[in-house]
Amino acid sequence: MWYWHNGELVEREKVLIPVEDHGFLYGMGLFETFRTYEFVPFLFDAHWERLIKSLDELWIDFPFTKEEIGTAIQQLCRQNDAPDLYIRLNVSAGVAPLGLYAGRYEKPNVTLIVKPLSSEVVPQEKRVEPIPFPRSRPEAAFRLKSHHYMNNILGKRTLQDQSAEGLFADEHGHVVEGLVSNIFWVGPDDRLYTTPLSSGALAGVTRRWVMDHFSVVEQPVTFEELAAAKEIWMTNSIQQVAPVTHYGNLRYPGKDGVRFNEVWAKLVRSLG
């Protein structure tokens, strides 16, 4: 596979980042994960907006324009002969003095890491189970999509079903989000709900798309209260909207859910 690194197409094995990079030493880095459909990155404007906001929070300058990154995405699709790509736009802060650095990072290492995806647009059903320890609190004023994933990895290790997605709650027992996804559910009143960002959840791009197109109530929920849901979905930028078939030992309608099908149909139409 070919990656794009600091402005150039590079074979994967030749991409190098210095060990003095603060993304490696201190976790000072951010990423956005999205996918292309027939060469077109889906919801790229929203990903770009979140990235720039988060970079500003960490005092990391970004040396490329939105148009330059868009051109790089097209180059990668052609070079890898893959119109449908999983793309991780990774920004590692760059080399700075050893120790706790309080200045701006002016020369980050920017990499587009890719892998091919199927062109088939079908819902991917999920099983979810609770994680038995709390979600870490955001490092900044809001949840960053940062290099800090130890909490997620430790959560993944606790799962009885390693093919399931873990579901985090906070220290008070309120659900926050999944290991790699935001959560939505249809309540007994047939209203659509999601957890509030004040819980520490990531402001997911697909989460935002759902909330822009449908009426959604942001509401805290416990693991026990979630069990009463009629439908549960997980959202992220690769699987888009993943309907849940099992939550613990309970069954849910998955891709047969009435409200899920309403959302999925509109999502597929938006792909053009």
KANOR-V393199 format. One record per residue. N is the residue number from 1. D_LAST is the distance of its C-alpha to the last C-alpha in Angstrom with 1 decimal. Layout:
n = {N | N}
d_last = {D_LAST | D_LAST}
This chain:
n = {1 | 2 | 3 | 4 | 5 | 6 | 7 | 8 | 9 | 10 | 11 | 12 | 13 | 14 | 15 | 16 | 17 | 18 | 19 | 20 | 21 | 22 | 23 | 24 | 25 | 26 | 27 | 28 | 29 | 30 | 31 | 32 | 33 | 34 | 35 | 36 | 37 | 38 | 39 | 40 | 41 | 42 | 43 | 44 | 45 | 46 | 47 | 48 | 49 | 50 | 51 | 52 | 53 | 54 | 55 | 56 | 57 | 58 | 59 | 60 | 61 | 62 | 63 | 64 | 65 | 66 | 67 | 68 | 69 | 70 | 71 | 72 | 73 | 74 | 75 | 76 | 77 | 78 | 79 | 80 | 81 | 82 | 83 | 84 | 85 | 86 | 87 | 88 | 89 | 90 | 91 | 92 | 93 | 94 | 95 | 96 | 97 | 98 | 99 | 100 | 101 | 102 | 103 | 104 | 105 | 106 | 107 | 108 | 109 | 110 | 111 | 112 | 113 | 114 | 115 | 116 | 117 | 118 | 119 | 120 | 121 | 122 | 123 | 124 | 125 | 126 | 127 | 128 | 129 | 130 | 131 | 132 | 133 | 134 | 135 | 136 | 137 | 138 | 139 | 140 | 141 | 142 | 143 | 144 | 145 | 146 | 147 | 148 | 149 | 150 | 151 | 152 | 153 | 154 | 155 | 156 | 157 | 158 | 159 | 160 | 161 | 162 | 163 | 164 | 165 | 166 | 167 | 168 | 169 | 170 | 171 | 172 | 173 | 174 | 175 | 176 | 177 | 178 | 179 | 180 | 181 | 182 | 183 | 184 | 185 | 186 | 187 | 188 | 189 | 190 | 191 | 192 | 193 | 194 | 195 | 196 | 197 | 198 | 199 | 200 | 201 | 202 | 203 | 204 | 205 | 206 | 207 | 208 | 209 | 210 | 211 | 212 | 213 | 214 | 215 | 216 | 217 | 218 | 219 | 220 | 221 | 222 | 223 | 224 | 225 | 226 | 227 | 228 | 229 | 230 | 231 | 232 | 233 | 234 | 235 | 236 | 237 | 238 | 239 | 240 | 241 | 242 | 243 | 244 | 245 | 246 | 247 | 248 | 249 | 250 | 251 | 252 | 253 | 254 | 255 | 256 | 257 | 258 | 259 | 260 | 261 | 262 | 263 | 264 | 265 | 266 | 267 | 268 | 269 | 270 | 271 | 272}
d_last = {27.7 | 27.4 | 27.0 | 26.9 | 30.0 | 31.4 | 29.7 | 30.2 | 28.7 | 31.2 | 31.8 | 31.5 | 35.3 | 36.2 | 34.3 | 37.2 | 37.7 | 41.3 | 43.0 | 43.9 | 40.3 | 40.3 | 37.0 | 39.1 | 42.3 | 41.2 | 37.5 | 36.6 | 33.1 | 29.5 | 26.2 | 22.5 | 20.6 | 16.8 | 14.6 | 12.4 | 9.5 | 10.4 | 12.4 | 10.3 | 12.1 | 10.4 | 12.3 | 14.6 | 16.1 | 17.4 | 18.8 | 20.5 | 22.0 | 23.5 | 24.8 | 26.6 | 28.1 | 29.3 | 30.8 | 32.7 | 34.1 | 35.5 | 36.7 | 34.7 | 33.8 | 30.6 | 31.4 | 27.9 | 25.6 | 21.9 | 21.3 | 23.6 | 21.9 | 18.5 | 20.5 | 22.0 | 18.8 | 18.0 | 21.6 | 21.5 | 18.6 | 20.6 | 24.0 | 23.2 | 21.3 | 18.6 | 14.9 | 14.4 | 17.0 | 18.6 | 19.9 | 22.8 | 23.6 | 27.3 | 29.8 | 33.4 | 35.8 | 38.1 | 41.8 | 44.1 | 47.7 | 48.5 | 48.8 | 47.1 | 45.6 | 45.3 | 43.9 | 40.5 | 38.7 | 38.2 | 37.2 | 34.8 | 33.5 | 29.8 | 28.1 | 24.7 | 25.3 | 22.8 | 22.6 | 20.3 | 18.0 | 17.0 | 13.6 | 14.0 | 12.1 | 15.0 | 17.0 | 20.0 | 23.0 | 25.7 | 29.3 | 30.7 | 34.3 | 36.1 | 37.4 | 41.2 | 41.3 | 39.7 | 36.7 | 38.0 | 37.8 | 35.6 | 37.4 | 36.5 | 35.9 | 32.5 | 31.0 | 30.0 | 27.8 | 30.9 | 32.8 | 34.9 | 33.9 | 37.4 | 37.1 | 33.9 | 35.7 | 38.8 | 36.8 | 35.2 | 38.7 | 39.8 | 37.4 | 39.2 | 36.0 | 34.7 | 31.4 | 30.8 | 29.5 | 32.3 | 32.3 | 34.2 | 36.3 | 38.3 | 42.1 | 42.4 | 40.5 | 37.3 | 34.0 | 32.1 | 29.2 | 28.7 | 29.6 | 26.1 | 24.1 | 24.3 | 25.4 | 24.5 | 26.5 | 27.1 | 30.7 | 33.3 | 32.7 | 29.0 | 27.8 | 25.3 | 27.0 | 26.6 | 29.3 | 30.1 | 29.8 | 33.6 | 34.0 | 33.1 | 29.5 | 27.0 | 24.6 | 21.6 | 18.2 | 16.5 | 19.6 | 18.9 | 15.3 | 16.9 | 19.7 | 17.6 | 15.9 | 18.9 | 22.7 | 24.2 | 27.9 | 29.0 | 32.2 | 34.5 | 35.0 | 37.4 | 37.0 | 39.2 | 37.2 | 33.9 | 35.5 | 35.4 | 31.6 | 30.0 | 26.8 | 26.2 | 23.0 | 22.7 | 19.8 | 19.2 | 16.7 | 17.0 | 17.2 | 15.2 | 17.0 | 19.9 | 22.0 | 25.8 | 28.1 | 31.3 | 32.8 | 36.2 | 37.9 | 35.8 | 33.0 | 29.8 | 27.2 | 24.5 | 21.4 | 23.4 | 23.5 | 22.7 | 21.3 | 19.4 | 17.6 | 16.7 | 15.2 | 13.5 | 11.8 | 10.5 | 9.5 | 7.5 | 5.7 | 5.2 | 3.8 | 0.0}
